[in-house]
Amino acid sequence: MAQPRSIFEEVSDEAGTRLNLEKGAIERGGGGRGRGAIRVWLMILFVLVAAMVVVGGLTRLTDSGLSITEWNLVGGALPPMNAADWVVEFDKYQASPEYQLQNRGMSLEDFKAIYWWEWGHRQLGRFVGLVWAVGFLFFLATKRIPNGWTTRLLGLGALGGAQGAIGWWMVSSGLTGEMVDVASYRLATHLGLAFVILGLITWYLLLLGRNEAALMQARRGRERKLFGMSTGLLHLAFLQILLGALVAGIDAGRSFVDWPWMAGQVFPPDAFDITPVWRNLFENAGLVQFMHRIVGYLLFIFALVLWRVSRKSPNPVTRQAFTLVTVMVVTQALLGIFTVLYAAPLHIAITHQIGAILVWVLTLNARFGAGYPTEQSVRN
């Protein structure tokens, strides 16, 4: 007959071992092996993709994106190695519409300055692809990929490959006809996909930060209202990012440099001058900047409302996450105003783009916190 036990009796080693084994079974079932190493790999990829976004922004702001007129995945990895090579590259650029219509008379030294920006952007893209391929193949070969994660990680590589193709599709739009810049809607597609990749990496990092058992437990405490509203904020932020790309694509940020007005009025003049009328949504500087401003106001208000709702969360970590989002949205709005007032100088404009990355990542983090609340002690 089993002897009665005190409620204060310590758990035996045998019982503790059994609990650890059961926990280990859950970990193996969720593919716990390799999670930490994959997180480190994804962190490296995140930094590289974020750097790609920043370098891409600088390439656009310095009007360097059309300096290389060909796409050569292998041979293009090497820059011009001597004076003769530079002359060949410069001759190709001189045949482009941008040189003929905008930069005629540019010196070879000036050409080198814009060439290096575009070459660096493409080289960084190649390096990102290499880091993904080496990491993915290593984890696949050593069977360290958690159960259910192979498709997700493979999908990141597929999106990266698509991003390279879209990049050339974007550049090619500025090499024919009378285009002196890339098509703004193609630039928006290129930037939008970069943020999708950044978003997926961020979400995967958050998921891999906890084991499967902890995620299952945390999901039971999901704060549905906060989760749903943060999803809405994420979508609105993505729309704002696309509109920002349109603004950059046609230099609309330098067209109207007063705020809160536009050329002294609420609605910009000549907002529908281009025919057919739908082209104004992509190519009219006044209308594009007006849309960017309006969505910015909406994002600002939505963030404040969401912050107010988040105050009711019982979880302090979740409340803090939404506070960070709100602070960054307010900061980003101020950066946007300064960008307009100073006609989008390089240092303010690129800081504004970095701010978009931070808003994006912090919103995802807050959304994750609402969907998978962190464990609290009884005291908390």
BELRABEL-V801317 format. One line per field, one symbol per residue. ss: DSSP state (H for helix, E for strand, L for the rest). phi: phi as a letter, one per 40 degrees, with the letter a starting at -180 (. if undefined). psi: psi as a letter, one per 40 degrees, with the letter a starting at -180 (. if undefined). A space follows every 50 residues. Layout:
ss: ???
phi: ???
psi: ???
//
This chain:
ss: LLLLLLLLLLLLHHHHHHHHHHHHHHHHHLLLLLHHHHHHHHHHHHHHHH HHHHHHHHHHHLLLLLLLLLLLLLHHHLLLLLHHHHHHHHHHHHLLHHHH HLLLLLLHHHHHHHHHHHHHHHHHHHHHHHHHHHHHHHHHHLLLLLLLLH HHHHHHHHHHHHHHHHHHHHHHLLLLLLLLLLLHHHHHHHHHHHHHHHHH HHHHHHHHLLLHHHHHHHHLLLLHHHHHHHHHHHHHHHHHHHHHHHHHHL LHHHLLLLLLLELLELLLLLLLLLLLHHHHHHHLHHHHHHHHHHHHHHHH HHHHHHHHHHLLLLLHHHHHHHHHHHHHHHHHHHHHHHHHHLLLLHHHHH HHHHHHHHHHHHHHHHHHHHHLLLLLLLLL
phi: .cccbcccccccccccccccccccccccccgccgcccccccccccccccc ccccccccccccfbcbcbcbbbcccccccdbaccccccccccccccdccc cbbdgdcccccdcccccccccccccccdccccccccccccccfbcddgbc ccccccccccccccccdcdccccbbbgbcbaccccccccccdcccccdcc cccccccccbcccccccccccdccccccccccccccccccccccccdccb fccbcbbbaccbfgacbccfcbccbccccccbbcdccccccccccccccc ccccccccccccccccccdcccccdcdcccccccccccdccbgfcdcccc ccccdccccccccccccccccbdccbcccc
psi: hhhiiieehihidddddddddddddddddefdhedddddddddddddddd dddddddddddefeeedheihhdcdedhiheidddddddddddeeidddd edfhehiddddddddddddddddddddddddddddddddddefehiheed ddddddddddddddddddddddeeeibfheiihddddddddddddddddd dddddddeeiidddddddddehgdddddddddddddddddddddddddde fdeedhfiheihfeidhiifefdhiiddddddehdddddddddddddddd dddddddddedehehddddddddddddddddddddddddddeffiddddd dddddddddddddddddddddgiihiidd.
//
